[in-house]
């Protein structure tokens, strides 16, 4: 689509516990080079299913 996306096309939300979700929300995942989840917009997600999550 020619737009900048903060996440790779293969990005999937992880199934994790509440503490893990809190950490990802505020700090992201440095190992995978993902930004804090609070900075992700629906435009960064490539499918309607991911956008609805």
N, CA and C atoms as an extended XYZ file, in Angstrom:
159
Properties=species:S:1:pos:R:3:atomname:S:1:resname:S:1:resid:I:1 pbc="F F F"
N         0.809       -1.201        0.000 N   UNK     1
C         0.000        0.000        0.000 CA  UNK     1
C         0.847        1.258        0.000 C   UNK     1
N         2.174        1.107        0.111 N   UNK     2
C         3.068        2.247        0.040 CA  UNK     2
C         3.144        3.106        1.281 C   UNK     2
N         2.460        2.723        2.357 N   UNK     3
C         2.462        3.501        3.593 CA  UNK     3
C         3.479        2.944        4.581 C   UNK     3
N         3.940        3.797        5.498 N   UNK     4
C         4.824        3.368        6.576 CA  UNK     4
C         4.003        2.644        7.641 C   UNK     4
N         4.486        1.495        8.075 N   UNK     5
C         3.838        0.734        9.140 CA  UNK     5
C         4.860        0.459       10.235 C   UNK     5
N         4.447        0.598       11.486 N   UNK     6
C         5.337        0.364       12.618 CA  UNK     6
C         5.616       -1.119       12.849 C   UNK     6
N         4.804       -1.974       12.246 N   UNK     7
C         4.908       -3.414       12.471 CA  UNK     7
C         5.111       -4.148       11.156 C   UNK     7
N         5.808       -5.299       11.197 N   UNK     8
C         5.963       -6.087        9.973 CA  UNK     8
C         4.638       -6.737        9.574 C   UNK     8
N         4.522       -7.113        8.331 N   UNK     9
C         3.295       -7.722        7.815 CA  UNK     9
C         2.941       -8.996        8.574 C   UNK     9
N         3.935       -9.749        9.033 N   UNK    10
C         3.683      -11.026        9.720 CA  UNK    10
C         3.349      -10.866       11.207 C   UNK    10
N         3.206       -9.630       11.689 N   UNK    11
C         2.896       -9.388       13.097 CA  UNK    11
C         1.604      -10.083       13.512 C   UNK    11
N         1.628      -10.718       14.678 N   UNK    12
C         0.444      -11.331       15.291 CA  UNK    12
C         0.431      -10.935       16.762 C   UNK    12
N        -0.749      -10.645       17.306 N   UNK    13
C        -0.855      -10.395       18.732 CA  UNK    13
C        -0.605      -11.699       19.475 C   UNK    13
N         0.151      -11.629       20.546 N   UNK    14
C         0.461      -12.807       21.345 CA  UNK    14
C        -0.663      -13.119       22.321 C   UNK    14
N        -0.796      -14.380       22.661 N   UNK    15
C        -1.731      -14.795       23.704 CA  UNK    15
C        -0.921      -14.858       24.999 C   UNK    15
N        -1.111      -13.859       25.873 N   UNK    16
C        -0.280      -13.745       27.071 CA  UNK    16
C        -1.122      -13.381       28.285 C   UNK    16
N        -0.479      -13.398       29.440 N   UNK    17
C        -1.164      -13.063       30.691 CA  UNK    17
C        -1.273      -11.539       30.850 C   UNK    17
N        -2.057      -11.069       31.813 N   UNK    18
C        -2.246       -9.620       31.991 CA  UNK    18
C        -0.944       -8.846       32.224 C   UNK    18
N        -0.014       -9.396       32.982 N   UNK    19
C         1.249       -8.689       33.218 CA  UNK    19
C         2.024       -8.536       31.915 C   UNK    19
N         2.070       -9.590       31.124 N   UNK    20
C         2.751       -9.515       29.833 CA  UNK    20
C         2.113       -8.485       28.921 C   UNK    20
N         0.777       -8.418       28.930 N   UNK    21
C         0.065       -7.431       28.116 CA  UNK    21
C         0.396       -6.016       28.582 C   UNK    21
N         0.469       -5.815       29.893 N   UNK    22
C         0.804       -4.499       30.440 CA  UNK    22
C         2.207       -4.088       29.997 C   UNK    22
N         3.138       -5.014       30.065 N   UNK    23
C         4.521       -4.722       29.659 CA  UNK    23
C         4.578       -4.365       28.178 C   UNK    23
N         3.892       -5.146       27.329 N   UNK    24
C         3.880       -4.843       25.898 CA  UNK    24
C         3.205       -3.505       25.612 C   UNK    24
N         2.144       -3.185       26.352 N   UNK    25
C         1.436       -1.918       26.154 CA  UNK    25
C         2.365       -0.732       26.391 C   UNK    25
N         3.134       -0.789       27.462 N   UNK    26
C         3.990        0.338       27.831 CA  UNK    26
C         5.376        0.311       27.212 C   UNK    26
N         5.952       -0.874       26.974 N   UNK    27
C         7.354       -0.966       26.564 CA  UNK    27
C         7.588       -1.629       25.216 C   UNK    27
N         6.603       -2.341       24.679 N   UNK    28
C         6.802       -3.031       23.413 CA  UNK    28
C         7.636       -4.286       23.601 C   UNK    28
N         8.197       -4.767       22.520 N   UNK    29
C         9.009       -5.985       22.533 CA  UNK    29
C        10.312       -5.686       21.807 C   UNK    29
N        11.354       -5.361       22.556 N   UNK    30
C        12.642       -4.986       21.969 CA  UNK    30
C        13.256       -6.143       21.185 C   UNK    30
N        13.027       -7.357       21.646 N   UNK    31
C        13.596       -8.529       20.967 CA  UNK    31
C        13.057       -8.639       19.535 C   UNK    31
N        11.800       -8.310       19.345 N   UNK    32
C        11.185       -8.368       18.012 CA  UNK    32
C        11.151       -6.996       17.332 C   UNK    32
N        11.669       -5.979       18.008 N   UNK    33
C        11.687       -4.604       17.506 CA  UNK    33
C        10.273       -4.057       17.286 C   UNK    33
N         9.342       -4.385       18.206 N   UNK    34
C         7.974       -3.861       18.176 CA  UNK    34
C         7.897       -2.672       19.117 C   UNK    34
N         7.213       -1.616       18.712 N   UNK    35
C         7.053       -0.450       19.589 CA  UNK    35
C         6.076       -0.771       20.719 C   UNK    35
N         5.959        0.101       21.715 N   UNK    36
C         4.907       -0.096       22.722 CA  UNK    36
C         3.557       -0.226       22.019 C   UNK    36
N         2.756       -1.173       22.474 N   UNK    37
C         1.471       -1.420       21.821 CA  UNK    37
C         0.563       -0.199       21.875 C   UNK    37
N         0.748        0.675       22.860 N   UNK    38
C        -0.091        1.875       22.930 CA  UNK    38
C         0.159        2.798       21.736 C   UNK    38
N         1.287        2.631       21.039 N   UNK    39
C         1.622        3.469       19.889 CA  UNK    39
C         1.141        2.874       18.566 C   UNK    39
N         0.578        1.671       18.595 N   UNK    40
C         0.123        1.009       17.373 CA  UNK    40
C        -1.261        1.535       16.995 C   UNK    40
N        -1.400        1.939       15.751 N   UNK    41
C        -2.726        2.367       15.271 CA  UNK    41
C        -3.282        1.287       14.345 C   UNK    41
N        -4.552        1.363       14.052 N   UNK    42
C        -5.152        0.365       13.163 CA  UNK    42
C        -4.518        0.408       11.775 C   UNK    42
N        -3.969        1.539       11.375 N   UNK    43
C        -3.291        1.636       10.080 CA  UNK    43
C        -2.010        0.815       10.032 C   UNK    43
N        -1.449        0.475       11.194 N   UNK    44
C        -0.236       -0.338       11.253 CA  UNK    44
C        -0.534       -1.824       11.073 C   UNK    44
N        -1.799       -2.209       11.158 N   UNK    45
C        -2.198       -3.608       11.059 CA  UNK    45
C        -2.726       -3.879        9.660 C   UNK    45
N        -2.381       -5.044        9.111 N   UNK    46
C        -2.662       -5.282        7.695 CA  UNK    46
C        -3.958       -6.022        7.373 C   UNK    46
N        -4.678       -6.544        8.362 N   UNK    47
C        -5.915       -7.262        8.054 CA  UNK    47
C        -7.062       -6.766        8.930 C   UNK    47
N        -8.279       -6.877        8.441 N   UNK    48
C        -9.436       -6.470        9.262 CA  UNK    48
C        -9.513       -7.238       10.579 C   UNK    48
N        -9.125       -8.516       10.573 N   UNK    49
C        -9.158       -9.314       11.807 CA  UNK    49
C        -8.208       -8.721       12.844 C   UNK    49
N        -6.997       -8.364       12.431 N   UNK    50
C        -6.036       -7.769       13.359 CA  UNK    50
C        -6.521       -6.397       13.826 C   UNK    50
N        -7.129       -5.633       12.934 N   UNK    51
C        -7.611       -4.301       13.292 CA  UNK    51
C        -8.724       -4.362       14.326 C   UNK    51
N        -9.488       -5.447       14.340 N   UNK    52
C       -10.600       -5.600       15.279 CA  UNK    52
C       -10.147       -6.086       16.647 C   UNK    52
N        -8.895       -6.499       16.769 N   UNK    53
C        -8.385       -7.038       18.032 CA  UNK    53
C        -8.214       -5.955       19.065 C   UNK    53
